[in-house]
């Protein structure tokens, strides 16, 4: 019997996961499923519990913490199943790129002492 309060959405897509504290490292991962407050990914290595992470997938950036890690996965390069608690999701990042480029261009025109 499934006692989960939030329905899972199967994703099965590649993504990039970055550890945000301690020894910074980036991993290729596979997002298995996601729900309102979390997601499960397969990784090639165990991740420490409570480790803050960033997951980049398409036009999304997800910030969260590792809340579960165990040996599992479909085999191949993925040996661990990692549960993440989601804190923030940023979407539409591609829409911000032209704005960022315009701001950087404008900043390059300013005298050096004003640009800081």
PyMOL commands that set and color helices and strands:
alter all, ss='L'
color gray80, all
select helices_A, chain A and resi 93-109
alter helices_A, ss='H'
color red, helices_A
select strands_A, chain A and resi 9-19+26-35+38-43+52-57+60-75+78-91
alter strands_A, ss='S'
color yellow, strands_A
deselect
rebuild
show_as cartoon
